[in-house]
Amino acid sequence: MSTAVRLPSAALGVRPTGRLRRRLRENITAYGLLCAALLVFAGFSWYPIVRGVLLSFQQVNFITAPTWVGLENFQKLFADPQFWEAWQNTLLFTGLALVFGFAVPFAVAVLLNELRHGKAYFRLVVYLPVMLPPVVVALLWKWFYDPGPGLFNTALHAVGLPALSWLDSPTTAMLSLVLVSTWANMGSATLIYLAALQTIPGDLYEAAELDGAGLWRRLWHVTIPQTRFALLVMLLLQIVATMQVFTEPYIMTGGGPGDSTVTVLLLLYKYAFFYNDFGTASALSLLLFVVLGVFGLFYVRLTRRAD
């Protein structure tokens, strides 16, 4: 009996066309879906960025045809005293927000981490303000600050203290906005810090206690070094976010009293929708983008070098 020898299909010159076609069809489908996502992302993200850069060198009102003006929009900004005041107010808001909005959530997270009972309830309480729309938060706190029937002045009257002009005084208006922003955004930062705290091994605290370290020494030598990465990331995000503050001054003060609470984004909004000067507004947004980008690169390099 003769035994038939089966040769591989490649030796017979037969190509596995079925497998090749199936793999080609899968790749085409995958790249087609990827291209669709890239097109959507480009249309709603990249195109507005490029369009904004072009608008910053044009005189645009969306009624007549745009004209190229070169650096005139930037020269107009630098000659506007309100431009420099807006940057000062924004930096002041950012500095105050770092004092309250960066330190307070971390302290609250440390306290929640030390609790033995009711952790879930207090986490919910802390996170509740984040679920409120920013406009609702601003309107709610605007009523709190009301000089007449406002909650805070009513409480001051109840204890025999004089009422304060929370939003009507240049000395207290910015601090009042910072308190609103801190209360509204504290929940997210607190939960992130709490998650970082729960990754710290308990052995480190036990060793510190055996060495006689008190609460503050454990916090300084164990808690902060072990959560250093989360603290650095949150610090960067905090600065970038507070440099773009808009909702609180727009709804609660409108930039007043005077120009004491005019921020960069609020001035940008005024250029675009009050003065109908979209070219100068785009130039201001480009400047803000460059400032935040340079700061982000410098911050990342500085923290890497420190590591």
C-alpha positions in Angstrom: 0.0 0.0 0.0 1.2 3.4 -0.9 0.8 6.2 1.7 -0.2 9.6 0.4 2.1 12.4 1.5 0.3 15.7 2.2 2.4 18.7 1.4 1.9 22.1 3.0 -0.2 24.5 1.1 2.8 26.9 0.7 4.8 24.1 -1.0 1.9 23.6 -3.5 1.8 27.3 -4.3 -1.6 27.8 -2.6 -2.0 30.9 -0.5 -4.2 31.0 2.6 -6.4 33.7 1.0 -9.2 33.1 3.5 -7.1 33.9 6.6 -5.5 36.9 4.8 -8.8 38.3 3.7 -10.2 38.0 7.2 -7.2 39.7 8.8 -7.3 42.4 6.2 -11.0 43.0 6.8 -10.5 43.2 10.6 -7.7 45.7 10.2 -9.7 47.8 7.8 -12.6 47.9 10.3 -10.4 48.8 13.2 -8.6 51.6 11.3 -11.9 52.8 10.0 -13.3 53.2 13.5 -10.1 54.8 14.7 -10.2 57.3 11.8 -13.8 58.2 12.7 -12.8 58.9 16.3 -9.8 61.0 15.1 -11.9 63.0 12.7 -14.5 63.8 15.5 -11.7 64.7 17.9 -10.0 66.9 15.3 -13.3 68.6 14.4 -14.2 69.4 18.0 -10.7 69.8 19.6 -7.9 70.5 17.1 -9.8 72.7 14.7 -11.0 75.1 17.4 -7.4 75.4 18.7 -6.0 76.2 15.2 -8.9 78.5 14.4 -8.3 80.3 17.7 -4.6 80.9 16.8 -5.6 82.2 13.4 -8.2 84.5 14.9 -5.7 86.1 17.3 -4.0 87.6 14.2 -7.2 88.8 12.6 -9.8 91.5 13.1 -13.0 89.4 13.4 -16.6 90.3 14.3 -18.3 87.5 12.4 -20.3 90.1 10.4 -17.8 91.3 7.9 -14.9 89.5 6.3 -11.9 89.0 8.7 -8.8 91.0 8.0 -5.2 90.2 8.9 -3.8 92.7 11.5 -0.7 90.9 12.6 0.2 91.7 16.2 -2.2 94.6 16.6 -4.5 92.5 18.9 -1.6 91.8 21.2 -0.6 95.4 21.2 -4.1 96.4 22.1 -4.1 94.0 25.0 -0.7 95.2 26.4 -2.0 98.8 26.1 -5.2 98.0 28.1 -4.8 98.7 31.8 -7.6 96.2 32.5 -5.4 93.5 31.0 -2.7 93.8 33.6 -5.3 94.2 36.4 -7.0 91.0 35.2 -3.7 89.1 35.4 -3.1 90.5 38.9 -6.5 89.4 40.1 -6.1 86.0 38.5 -2.8 85.4 40.3 -4.3 86.7 43.5 -7.2 84.3 43.2 -4.8 81.4 42.4 -2.6 82.2 45.4 -5.6 82.4 47.8 -7.0 79.2 46.3 -3.8 77.4 46.9 -3.9 78.4 50.6 -7.5 77.2 51.0 -8.3 74.9 48.1 -5.1 72.9 48.3 -4.5 72.6 52.0 -8.1 72.2 53.3 -9.0 69.1 51.2 -5.8 67.4 52.3 -6.5 68.2 55.9 -10.1 66.9 55.5 -8.8 63.7 53.9 -6.4 63.1 56.8 -9.2 63.5 59.2 -11.5 61.2 57.3 -8.7 58.6 57.1 -8.4 58.6 60.9 -12.1 58.0 61.4 -13.2 54.5 62.6 -16.9 54.9 61.9 -19.1 56.7 59.5 -16.4 57.0 56.7 -18.9 56.5 53.9 -21.3 59.0 55.2 -18.7 61.8 55.6 -17.3 61.0 52.2 -20.7 61.6 50.7 -21.2 64.8 52.7 -17.8 66.1 51.5 -18.5 65.1 47.8 -22.1 66.5 47.6 -21.1 70.0 46.5 -19.3 68.6 43.5 -22.6 67.2 42.2 -24.2 70.6 42.1 -23.9 72.6 38.9 -21.4 75.5 39.2 -24.1 78.1 38.4 -26.3 76.8 41.2 -23.4 76.9 43.6 -22.6 80.5 42.6 -26.3 81.6 43.0 -26.6 79.8 46.4 -23.5 81.5 47.8 -24.5 84.9 46.3 -27.6 84.6 48.6 -25.4 83.6 51.5 -23.4 86.8 50.9 -26.4 89.0 50.5 -26.0 92.1 52.7 -29.6 92.1 53.7 -31.3 88.7 54.4 -28.1 86.7 53.6 -27.2 83.7 55.8 -23.8 85.0 56.8 -24.8 88.5 57.9 -27.9 87.1 59.7 -25.5 84.8 61.6 -23.3 87.8 62.4 -26.2 89.8 63.7 -27.3 86.9 65.9 -24.0 86.9 67.7 -23.8 90.7 67.9 -21.2 91.3 65.2 -21.5 93.9 62.4 -22.5 92.9 58.9 -19.9 92.6 56.2 -20.0 93.7 52.6 -18.9 90.4 51.3 -19.1 91.0 47.6 -19.4 94.8 47.6 -16.0 95.6 49.1 -12.7 95.2 47.1 -11.0 93.9 50.3 -13.3 90.9 50.8 -14.8 90.2 47.3 -11.9 88.1 46.0 -11.6 86.1 49.3 -15.4 85.5 49.1 -15.0 84.0 45.6 -12.1 81.8 46.8 -14.3 80.4 49.6 -17.0 79.5 47.1 -14.6 77.8 44.7 -13.0 75.9 47.6 -16.3 74.6 48.9 -17.5 73.6 45.4 -14.4 71.7 44.3 -13.2 70.3 47.6 -14.9 66.9 47.3 -13.0 65.6 44.3 -9.6 66.6 45.7 -10.5 65.1 49.1 -11.3 61.7 47.6 -8.1 61.7 45.6 -6.1 62.5 48.7 -8.0 59.9 50.7 -7.2 57.2 48.1 -3.5 58.1 48.2 -3.6 58.0 52.0 -5.1 54.5 52.0 -2.1 53.2 50.0 0.4 54.0 52.8 1.5 50.8 54.6 0.4 50.8 58.2 3.8 49.4 59.2 5.3 52.9 58.6 3.0 54.5 61.1 3.6 51.7 63.6 7.4 52.2 63.3 7.0 55.9 63.7 4.9 55.5 66.8 7.5 53.1 68.3 10.2 55.7 67.7 8.1 58.2 69.7 6.8 60.3 66.8 3.7 62.3 67.6 0.8 63.2 65.2 2.6 66.1 63.5 5.9 64.2 63.1 4.0 61.3 61.6 2.2 63.6 59.2 5.4 65.4 58.2 7.7 62.3 57.9 5.3 59.6 56.8 2.1 61.0 55.3 3.4 63.8 53.2 6.4 61.9 51.7 4.2 58.9 50.9 1.5 61.0 49.1 4.1 63.3 47.5 3.2 62.3 43.9 -0.5 62.9 44.4 0.2 66.3 46.1 2.4 67.4 43.2 -0.1 66.4 40.5 -3.0 68.0 42.4 -1.0 71.2 42.9 -0.4 71.4 39.1 -4.1 70.8 38.4 -5.1 73.3 41.0 -3.0 76.1 39.5 -4.2 75.4 36.0 -7.8 75.3 37.0 -7.8 78.4 39.2 -6.0 80.4 36.5 -9.1 79.8 34.4 -11.7 80.9 36.9 -14.8 82.3 35.3 -18.1 81.2 36.7 -17.8 82.7 40.2 -16.8 86.3 39.2 -19.1 86.3 36.2 -22.2 85.3 38.2 -21.5 86.7 41.7 -19.7 90.0 41.1 -19.5 90.7 37.3 -15.9 91.7 37.8 -16.7 94.3 40.5 -16.6 96.1 42.7 -14.7 98.3 40.3 -12.4 95.8 38.6 -11.2 94.0 41.7 -12.5 90.6 40.6 -12.0 90.8 36.8 -10.1 87.7 35.8 -8.4 86.8 32.5 -11.3 84.6 31.3 -13.9 87.2 32.4 -11.9 89.9 30.4 -11.8 87.5 27.5 -15.6 87.1 27.6 -16.0 90.8 27.7 -13.8 91.3 24.7 -15.7 88.7 22.7 -19.4 89.4 23.7 -19.4 92.9 25.1 -16.9 94.6 22.7 -17.6 92.2 19.8 -13.8 91.9 19.3 -13.2 88.2 18.8 -9.7 88.7 17.5 -8.4 90.4 20.7 -10.3 87.7 22.7 -8.5 85.0 20.8 -5.2 86.7 21.4 -5.9 86.8 25.1 -6.8 83.1 25.0 -3.6 82.3 23.2 -1.5 84.2 25.8 -3.2 82.3 28.6 -2.5 79.0 26.7 1.1 79.9 26.3 1.5 80.9 30.0 -0.1 77.8 31.3 1.9 75.6 28.8 5.2 77.1 29.8 4.3 76.8 33.5 3.3 73.2 33.1 6.6 72.3 31.3 8.6 74.1 33.9 6.7 72.5 36.7 7.1 69.0 35.3 10.8 69.5 34.7 11.3 70.9 38.2 9.5 68.1 39.9 11.4 65.5 37.9 14.7 67.1 38.8 13.6 67.1 42.5 12.8 63.4 42.3 
